[in-house]
Amino acid sequence: MGTMNISLPDTLREFVDQQVAQGSYGTSSEYLRDLIRRDRDRLHLRGLMLEGADSPISGEADAAYFKGLRDRAAGGKSGKRRA
């Protein structure tokens, strides 16, 4: 694992220290790694959403379509996709 040193204004350093002191994180490094992972995940999700928005419309989003999505999300059997 590599090392990176960062400089923070006192107010941000105090905020990071508070997050660690509250017990949410063991160290300031854990806190910053979590923030970076969350930002990476957010950017990935944004990319997927933009990709979906740019994709062609492939069918009607009716009640059956949304029921299928709910079933898939719940791990149900209805994995059929409507075209």
C-alpha positions in Angstrom: 0.0 0.0 0.0 1.3 3.4 -0.9 1.5 6.5 1.3 0.1 9.9 0.6 0.5 13.0 2.7 -2.2 15.7 2.5 -2.6 19.1 4.0 -5.9 20.2 5.5 -7.0 23.4 7.0 -7.5 23.2 10.7 -11.3 23.1 10.4 -11.2 20.1 8.1 -8.6 18.3 10.2 -10.8 18.8 13.3 -13.8 17.4 11.4 -11.8 14.3 10.4 -10.6 13.9 14.0 -14.2 14.1 15.2 -15.3 11.4 12.9 -12.5 9.1 14.2 -13.3 10.1 17.8 -17.0 9.2 17.4 -15.9 5.6 16.7 -17.1 5.5 13.1 -13.5 5.0 11.9 -10.4 3.7 13.6 -8.0 6.2 11.9 -8.1 9.2 9.8 -6.7 7.1 6.9 -9.7 4.8 7.2 -12.1 7.8 7.0 -10.3 9.2 3.9 -10.2 5.8 2.2 -14.0 5.5 2.8 -14.6 8.9 1.3 -12.6 8.1 -1.7 -14.4 4.7 -2.2 -17.7 6.4 -1.9 -16.7 9.0 -4.5 -15.5 6.4 -6.8 -18.8 4.5 -6.5 -20.7 7.7 -7.0 -18.8 8.4 -10.2 -19.4 4.8 -11.4 -23.1 5.0 -10.7 -23.3 8.4 -12.5 -21.6 6.9 -15.5 -24.0 4.0 -15.6 -27.0 6.4 -15.3 -25.6 8.5 -18.2 -25.1 5.4 -20.2 -28.7 4.3 -19.6 -30.0 7.8 -20.4 -28.1 7.6 -23.7 -29.4 4.2 -24.6 -32.4 3.7 -26.9 -35.8 3.1 -25.5 -36.5 -0.6 -25.7 -40.0 -1.0 -24.4 -42.9 0.4 -22.4 -42.4 0.9 -18.7 -45.8 -0.3 -17.6 -46.9 -2.0 -14.4 -45.6 -5.4 -15.5 -42.2 -4.0 -16.2 -41.9 -2.5 -12.7 -43.3 -5.7 -11.1 -40.5 -7.5 -12.9 -37.9 -5.1 -11.6 -39.2 -5.5 -8.1 -39.2 -9.3 -8.4 -35.6 -9.2 -9.7 -34.5 -6.9 -6.9 -36.1 -9.1 -4.4 -34.4 -12.2 -5.9 -37.6 -13.5 -7.4 -38.0 -15.8 -10.3 -39.3 -13.2 -12.8 -36.0 -12.3 -14.5 -37.6 -11.8 -17.9 -36.8 -8.6 -19.7 -39.4 -6.8 -21.8 -38.2 -5.7 -25.2 
